[in-house]
Amino acid sequence: MREVRMAGEELTAESSRLRAAWMRYDSRLLDGYLVRDVEDPRINLQSILSRSFLIDAIWPDEFTALIREEFRFSICLNFILKALKTRCPQVNRQSILNALADGRQTCGDVRIPSYLRHAFELTSRDSQGLPDYISQALVGPVSDENVWLPDCALSAFEQIWHSVLRHREASRISVLEPGCGSANDYRCLYSFGVARFLEYTGLDICDKNIANARRRFGSVDFRIEDFLATGAENKSYDFLFVHDLFEHLSGAAIELALSHIARVTRKQACLSFFNMADIPEHVIRREGLYHWNRVSMQRIRESLLASARSIDVVHIGAFLRDNYGCTDYHNNGAYTLIVSFDTD
């Protein structure tokens, strides 16, 4: 692990800026932040990966086929969302549905990708017991023109997982989520039926986020806590997952956060990044109260190697291209790292 010490004054100042950056927003805005459109945890691929990471930790390899279908669901609904948001007169919900039903490869000027056509054929004939979520997305009711996808489609796999896990029993695993926001991802852990198998702790530096989270889930362990200064004991959590944290930290704070992850996690950590690249060094950009970095995959991996048993690097765009023929993922900087630690 690289040098991780930060002077007390430096750490305090950075944490104060981070807290101020979030506290300036209205609580209602924070409650709806990162849970809509492409960031909706029901269709956001990296949120699905985090849930799958926990599900696979509880029932190793048992739900691989269903998880893969949920990945397909994610890219299909994200394509429909993107197509509708163009507001092209020739591209609307009915015209996309007609193009799929007719087997056409285009709708107006929009190419219908092969993965969407395949999923439409798969779900419309109910060959694997999957709901027809594409038709639901294209004919289901929406509340107004600014709601692009109906809830019945967005919640398709939420209902599947809830049903699959309803009568399951398993030992609980301890899980830490730094930067949990207003229970952004925990909402789906709960509604999908995963949360009852977790001894979950969520940390956030913003009082308003934690107030929102506690209002939704009063009995869950949500804490106002700066992960950079966490006092959690060594190897105190079986698993850890985190989204979109490192892009907003200084270089020294990135190393400090990684050192805490390695210290407090006993088995595995799932680290999601929205602006990462395969470059030798971080591009650190200070903007206002916090940072907006391009994070180096090589540097993160190197920093973790000293304490990790293995690191699986998933470039989301490449993963979707290789496994589903999807070449239009909206964020080329999205990466997820699965870090396994020695448990001795």
C-alpha positions in Angstrom: 0.0 0.0 0.0 1.3 3.4 -0.9 1.8 6.1 1.7 -1.5 6.8 3.3 -0.8 9.3 6.1 -2.6 12.6 5.9 -1.8 15.5 8.3 -4.7 16.0 10.7 -5.3 19.6 9.5 -5.3 18.4 5.9 -7.8 15.6 6.6 -10.1 17.8 8.6 -10.1 20.5 5.9 -10.9 18.0 3.1 -13.6 16.3 5.1 -15.1 19.7 6.0 -15.2 20.6 2.3 -16.8 17.3 1.3 -19.5 17.7 3.9 -20.2 21.3 2.9 -20.4 20.2 -0.8 -23.4 18.0 0.1 -25.0 19.9 2.9 -25.6 22.9 0.6 -28.3 20.9 -1.2 -31.9 20.6 -0.1 -32.8 17.3 1.6 -35.5 16.5 -0.9 -33.1 17.0 -3.8 -30.6 14.6 -2.1 -33.4 12.1 -1.5 -34.0 11.9 -5.3 -30.3 12.2 -6.3 -28.7 9.2 -8.1 -31.9 7.2 -8.2 -33.4 8.4 -11.4 -32.9 7.7 -15.1 -29.6 5.9 -15.8 -28.8 6.2 -12.1 -31.9 4.3 -11.0 -30.5 1.3 -9.0 -33.1 -0.9 -10.6 -31.5 -0.5 -14.1 -28.0 0.9 -13.3 -25.6 -1.8 -14.2 -23.1 -1.1 -11.4 -25.9 -1.1 -8.8 -27.0 -4.4 -10.2 -23.4 -5.6 -9.9 -23.2 -4.6 -6.3 -26.5 -6.5 -5.5 -25.3 -9.5 -7.4 -22.0 -9.4 -5.6 -23.9 -9.7 -2.3 -26.3 -12.3 -3.6 -23.4 -14.4 -4.9 -21.7 -14.1 -1.5 -24.7 -15.6 0.2 -25.5 -18.2 -2.4 -22.3 -18.8 -4.5 -23.0 -19.5 -8.2 -26.6 -20.4 -7.5 -28.2 -17.5 -9.4 -25.7 -16.9 -12.2 -28.3 -17.3 -15.0 -30.7 -14.9 -13.4 -28.0 -12.3 -12.7 -27.0 -12.5 -16.4 -30.5 -11.9 -17.4 -30.7 -8.9 -15.1 -27.7 -7.5 -16.9 -29.4 -7.9 -20.2 -32.5 -6.2 -18.7 -30.4 -3.3 -17.7 -28.9 -2.6 -21.1 -32.2 -3.0 -22.8 -34.1 -0.5 -20.6 -31.2 1.9 -20.8 -31.3 1.8 -24.6 -35.0 2.5 -24.6 -34.5 5.3 -22.1 -31.8 6.9 -24.2 -33.8 6.6 -27.4 -36.9 8.2 -25.9 -34.9 11.1 -24.4 -33.8 12.2 -27.8 -37.4 13.4 -28.3 -37.1 12.5 -32.0 -40.7 12.6 -33.5 -40.1 9.4 -35.4 -38.9 7.6 -32.2 -41.4 7.0 -29.6 -42.6 4.1 -27.5 -45.1 2.8 -30.0 -42.7 3.1 -33.0 -40.0 1.2 -31.2 -42.5 -1.5 -30.3 -43.7 -1.7 -33.9 -40.1 -2.0 -35.2 -39.4 -4.8 -32.8 -42.6 -6.6 -33.6 -41.9 -6.3 -37.3 -38.3 -7.6 -36.9 -36.8 -4.3 -38.3 -33.3 -3.2 -37.4 -34.1 0.5 -37.4 -36.7 2.8 -36.0 -36.5 6.1 -37.8 -32.8 7.0 -37.7 -32.2 4.9 -34.7 -30.6 1.5 -35.0 -32.3 -1.2 -33.0 -29.4 -3.2 -31.4 -29.3 -6.9 -31.7 -29.3 -7.4 -27.9 -32.7 -5.6 -27.7 -34.2 -7.6 -30.5 -32.9 -10.8 -28.9 -34.4 -9.9 -25.5 -37.7 -8.9 -27.1 -38.0 -12.3 -28.8 -36.9 -14.1 -25.6 -39.3 -12.3 -23.2 -42.3 -11.9 -25.6 -42.5 -15.7 -26.0 -41.9 -16.3 -22.3 -39.4 -19.1 -23.1 -37.6 -18.7 -19.7 -40.3 -17.5 -17.5 -39.1 -13.9 -17.7 -41.6 -11.0 -17.8 -42.1 -9.2 -21.1 -40.3 -6.1 -19.7 -39.6 -4.6 -23.1 -43.3 -4.5 -24.0 -44.0 -3.2 -20.5 -41.5 -0.4 -21.0 -43.1 0.6 -24.3 -46.8 0.3 -23.5 -47.0 0.7 -19.7 -48.5 3.9 -18.2 -46.3 6.8 -17.3 -47.4 9.6 -15.0 -46.2 12.5 -17.3 -44.0 13.1 -20.4 -40.9 13.6 -18.2 -41.2 10.0 -16.8 -39.6 8.0 -19.5 -40.1 4.4 -18.3 -43.1 3.0 -16.5 -42.6 1.6 -13.0 -44.0 -1.8 -14.0 -41.0 -2.3 -16.4 -38.4 -0.7 -14.0 -39.5 -3.1 -11.2 -39.5 -6.3 -13.3 -36.5 -7.8 -11.7 -37.3 -6.3 -8.3 -40.4 -8.5 -8.3 -38.5 -11.5 -9.6 -35.9 -11.3 -6.8 -38.4 -10.6 -4.1 -40.3 -13.7 -5.2 -37.2 -15.9 -5.5 -35.8 -14.9 -2.1 -39.0 -14.7 -0.2 -38.8 -18.1 1.4 -35.1 -18.4 1.5 -33.0 -18.9 4.6 -29.3 -18.2 5.0 -26.8 -16.9 7.5 -26.5 -13.2 7.6 -23.3 -11.5 6.3 -21.9 -8.2 7.6 -21.7 -5.4 5.0 -20.4 -1.8 5.1 -21.3 0.8 2.5 -19.3 4.1 2.8 -20.9 7.0 1.1 -24.4 5.5 1.2 -26.2 8.7 0.3 -29.9 8.8 1.2 -30.0 5.0 1.2 -29.6 5.1 -2.6 -28.7 1.5 -3.1 -30.1 0.2 0.1 -33.6 0.9 -1.1 -33.2 -1.8 -3.7 -31.4 -4.2 -1.3 -34.6 -3.9 0.8 -37.2 -4.0 -1.9 -35.5 -6.9 -3.8 -35.5 -9.0 -0.6 -31.7 -9.0 -0.1 -31.5 -6.8 3.0 -32.8 -9.3 5.5 -29.7 -11.4 4.9 -27.4 -8.5 5.7 -26.0 -7.0 8.9 -25.7 -3.7 7.1 -24.0 -0.4 8.1 -24.2 2.7 5.9 -21.9 5.7 6.4 -22.3 9.2 4.9 -20.6 12.4 5.8 -23.8 14.4 5.0 -26.3 14.8 7.9 -29.1 15.4 5.5 -28.4 12.1 3.6 -28.4 10.1 6.8 -31.6 11.8 8.0 -33.3 10.8 4.7 -32.0 7.2 5.1 -33.2 6.9 8.7 -36.6 8.3 7.7 -37.0 5.5 5.2 -35.4 2.8 7.3 -35.6 3.7 11.0 -34.2 0.4 12.3 -31.2 0.2 9.9 -27.7 1.2 11.1 -27.1 4.4 9.1 -24.4 6.6 10.6 -23.1 10.2 10.1 -19.5 9.3 9.7 -16.5 10.3 7.6 -15.0 7.1 6.1 -11.6 8.9 5.9 -11.6 9.0 9.6 -13.4 5.8 10.4 -12.7 4.1 13.6 -14.0 0.7 12.5 -12.0 -2.2 13.9 -9.8 -4.3 11.7 -11.6 -6.9 9.6 -14.9 -5.9 11.2 -17.0 -6.4 8.0 -17.3 -9.5 5.8 -18.0 -7.4 2.7 -17.9 -3.8 1.6 -19.3 -2.0 -1.4 -19.0 1.6 -2.5 -20.1 3.7 -5.4 -18.7 6.9 -6.9 -16.4 7.9 -3.9 -12.8 8.1 -5.2 -13.5 10.6 -8.0 -14.3 13.2 -5.4 -11.2 12.8 -3.2 -7.7 14.3 -3.2 -4.8 11.9 -4.2 -3.8 11.4 -0.5 -7.5 10.8 0.5 -7.8 8.2 -2.2 -4.9 6.2 -0.7 -6.3 6.7 2.8 -9.7 5.4 1.7 -8.2 2.4 0.0 -6.2 1.6 3.2 -9.3 1.7 5.3 -11.1 -0.6 2.8 -8.3 -3.1 3.0 -8.2 -2.8 6.8 -11.9 -3.2 7.7 -12.9 -5.8 5.0 -12.5 -9.4 5.9 -13.5 -11.1 2.6 -14.3 -9.0 -0.4 -15.0 -5.5 -1.5 -16.9 -4.3 -4.6 -15.6 -0.9 -5.7 -17.5 1.0 -8.4 -16.1 4.0 -10.3 -17.8 6.3 -12.8 -14.7 8.0 -14.1 -11.8 5.6 -14.3 -9.3 4.9 -17.1 -6.4 2.5 -17.8 -3.8 5.2 -17.3 -0.7 5.2 -15.1 -1.6 8.1 -12.8 -4.7 9.8 -11.4 -5.8 13.0 -13.1 -6.7 15.0 -9.9 -9.0 18.0 -10.5 -10.0 20.2 -7.7 -13.3 21.9 -8.5 -14.8 24.1 -5.8 -15.4 22.3 -2.6 -14.3 18.9 -3.8 -12.7 16.9 -6.6 -13.8 15.6 -10.0 -11.0 13.2 -10.9 -10.2 10.7 -13.6 -9.0 7.8 -11.6 -6.2 5.5 -12.7 -7.2 1.9 -12.7 -3.5 0.9 -12.7 -2.8 3.1 -9.6 -5.9 1.8 -7.7 -4.9 -1.8 -8.5 -1.3 -1.3 -7.5 -2.3 0.3 -4.2 -4.5 -2.7 -3.3 -2.2 -5.5 -4.4 -0.2 -5.5 -1.2 -3.2 -6.5 0.9 -5.4 -8.2 -1.7 -5.4 -11.9 -2.6 -6.9 -11.1 -6.0 -8.4 -8.2 -7.9 -10.9 -8.7 -10.8 -11.2 -5.6 -12.9 -14.4 -5.2 -14.9 -14.6 -2.4 -17.5 -18.3 -2.2 -17.8 -18.4 -1.2 -21.5 -16.0 -4.0 -22.5 -17.9 -6.5 -20.3 -21.2 -5.6 -22.1 -19.6 -5.7 -25.5 -18.0 -9.1 -25.0 -21.0 -10.8 -23.3 -24.1 -9.1 -24.9 -22.8 -7.4 -28.1 -23.6 -4.0 -26.5 -21.4 -1.3 -27.9 -23.4 1.7 -26.9 -23.0 1.8 -23.1 -23.4 5.4 -22.0 -20.2 5.7 -19.8 -16.8 4.5 -21.0 -15.3 5.5 -17.7 -17.4 3.0 -15.6 -15.3 0.3 -13.9 -16.1 -2.1 -11.0 -13.3 -3.8 -9.1 -13.9 -7.0 -7.1 -11.2 -7.2 -4.4 -10.7 -10.4 -2.5 -8.7 -10.4 0.8 -7.0 -13.1 2.8 -9.3 -14.1 5.6 -6.6 -15.5 7.9 
